[in-house]
Structure formats: C-alpha cells, structure tokens
Amino acid sequence: MSNVTVTICTTCRRMGDDTSPRPGTRLRDAVAGAGIEGVTVRGVECLSACSRSCSMVLSGGPDRWSYIYGDLDPATHLDDILAGIRAYGETADGLVPWRARPVVFRKQSIARIPPQNDPQE
C-alpha cells in the first residue's frame, strides 16, 4: 500500500450535534491512530459536503480514482472505513470491486472522481 491520502472534514457536524470534538476530528484522529502504513491522514476545514457530514475523501495519486464519502460516524463505521482504506490501497487504479467494498463505502458514496492520468482519454 502506498500513496493513499485520506482527507477528512473536521468542521462539519450533524444537525443538533454540538459535541466536541466534532465527528470529523474524531474520525481523523481514529484513522491516523490506526497507523496504516503508506496512508497519509489529514484534516481540512471544509469539503463542502455539509449536508452529508461527517465526510472524507479517499485519493491515491494521479493514476487512481478518488472517492468522496459522507454521513460517516466515527463510533460505528471506523472498522469498515479502515477496511475500505486498506482495500483501496491494494489497488493500482482505486477501483475496489463492488462486493469487496465495505457497506458504508457502497451506500454512502457522494462522488467518484476519475484519475488525473485517465487511461480512457
């Protein structure tokens, strides 16, 4: 596994949730704490997916597809998120077979972004 970046919004929160730290900050800390080799975890102040908070981006360089996921819960989805990150990291193009993706990645995908070096062009 190499060159995988997980970017997590640290500012958004669910309607009526005033807990601190915010869900994205908790998710960022948990993913970083998992210490997955070859994975960089970073927090950003906004991914413009506020209505789908807690949100994250999974990317892996110019040859992989990138994904945006939302409605994540660091308390209940962490194991599946970590499994999804590992599965993504094992691919050359970012395309994890549908059935091999954790359910949270199948059902809570916001967008899929083609690689910068798109072989289809």
C-alpha positions, 0 to 999 in steps of 0.5 A: 500500500502506498500513496493513499491520502485520506482527507477528512472534514473536521468542521462539519457536524450533524444537525443538533450535534454540538459535541466536541470534538466534532465527528470529523476530528474524531474520525481523523484522529481514529484513522491516523491512530490506526497507523496504516502504513503508506496512508497519509491522514489529514484534516481540512476545514471544509469539503463542502459536503455539509449536508452529508457530514461527517465526510472524507475523501479517499485519493491515491495519486494521479493514476487512481480514482478518488472517492468522496464519502459522507454521513460517516460516524466515527463510533460505528463505521471506523472498522469498515472505513479502515477496511475500505482504506486498506482495500483501496490501497491494494489497488493500482487504479482505486477501483475496489470491486463492488462486493469487496467494498465495505457497506458504508463505502457502497451506500454512502458514496457522494462522488467518484472522481476519475484519475488525473492520468485517465487511461480512457482519454 
